[in-house]
């Protein structure tokens, strides 16, 4: 028994052979079934780098939160991660709760500002803690907040989590 037969129908060649043996004349166009089309489809290739890669340091920062992990000796359960899209420089800090993400982002913006770098955009996933804590911070500092789907690996911060 072939794989095609075990899925509930035979291949077009087998059907033509069977019709010939049984003296059945086939008419019309033979369209593949949706299951066969899905099995033969391929996922499109994804880029390893962002399409609009910005060469200016600090122009785009990716921020992400990983965890929860088992608490460490300081009771930290999460790790906040940020990465500059241009230089690939990353920062990370263990934090106790998701609410501390705002403090991490504030400290990061101050560090970057002291170096004379202006952050224009912050990219993170569409998690509730990002909207709640980072949106007001970005509005105060005139920074554009880009929220993406959580399953997308669009920021370097997400890649650095793994």
N, C-alpha and C positions, 0 to 999 in steps of 0.2 A: 504494500500500500504506500503510495507516494504522499508527500506532505500536502499536496494540493487536494488529493482525494480525501484525506483525513479532515480537511477544513470544510467539507460539505459539498464540493463541486469539483468537476474535473477541468483540466486545462482546455483551451480552445482546440489544440491539436488532437487531444484525446476525444473531444466531442465530435470533431470532424471525422475521425477514424471510426468511431462508434456509429455515426449516422451513415457512413459508407457501408459498413457491415450490415446494418439493418435496412439498407435501401431507403433511407429517409433523405429527402431533398431539403437542404437548409436554405432559407431565404432571409433577406434583410441583413442588417449590419449587426455584428456581434460587439457589444460594448462591454468592457470589463466591469466587474462589480466594484462597489465602493471599497470593500475590504481589500481587494487586490490592489486597487489604486493606492490605498493607504500603506500597504505593505511595501510597495515599490517606491514610495516617495522617500526623499532624503531631506534632512534638515540643512538649511542654508548655512554656509560657513560664517563664523563670527570673527570679527577683527580682534587682534590681540592688544591693540592700542586704540585710544579714542580717535575718532575721525578729525575732530577739531582740536588737536593737541596744541596747547598754548605754551609758547616758550618762556613766557614771563613768570618768574617765581612768585608764588602766592596768589596768582590770578584765580586759580581753581583749587580748592581744598576739598578732599573727600573725607567725610567723617562717618564712622560706623561704631557700633556697640556690639560686643560679643559677650556671650554668657547666657544664662547663669552657669557659673562653675562652682564647685565646692568651695566654701569660704576658706581664705588663707588665714594666716595668723593675725592679720589686721581686719578680718571679717569682710574682705573685698570679694565680691561675687562676679563682677563684670570687668571688662577691659575696654576702655574707650580708645579708639585708634583714629588717627588723622594722617593724611598723606597729601603732599603737594604734587599736583599733576605734572608740573614742569620739571621739577628736580628729583621727584620720587623720594624726597626726604620724608620720613615718617616719624610721628610722635605717638606714644602710647602711655596710658596711665591706668592702673587698677583703681576701680571705684566700687563703693559699697552698694549703691542703688542707681537706678536709671536716672533719677533726678539730678545726680551729680554730673551728668553729661554737660549741662549748661556751664557749670564751673570749669570743666575741662576746656570747653570751647572758648570761654572768656580768657582763661590763662593763655591758651594758644594764640588767640588774636593779639593779646598784649605782647607776647614774645615776638611774634612776626612784625608787629607795628614798631617795636624797638629797633628792629633791623632795617627799618625804612621800607618795608614791603606792605603794599596795600592789597588786601584780600577783596576781590570783586565778587566771587561766587563760592558758595559752599554746596556741595552735592552729597546727598545722603538718601537712604531708603525712606519709604513712606511710612515709617513706624510712628505710632502715636507719640512716643517720647521725643522724637525729632521735631514733629510739628509743635508740640507743646512748649519745649524748652529752647529750640534753636530759632524758631520763627521770630519771637520777640527780640532775641539777641541780634538777629540779622537786620531786622527793621531799625533797631537803634543805631547800628553801625553802617547803614546804607549798603548792605550786602544782599545779593540775590541768592535766595535759597532754592535749590533745584531738588525736588523730591522725585524719586524714581521707584519703580516696582521693586520689592524686596528680593525677588528672584534674579534680578539682573546683576551681573558682575560688572557694573559700569565704572565703578570708582576704584582707584588704587587702594583705598582704605579697605574695601571689601576683599580685595585680593590679598592684602597683607594679613587679614584675619586668619586665613587658612594655614 
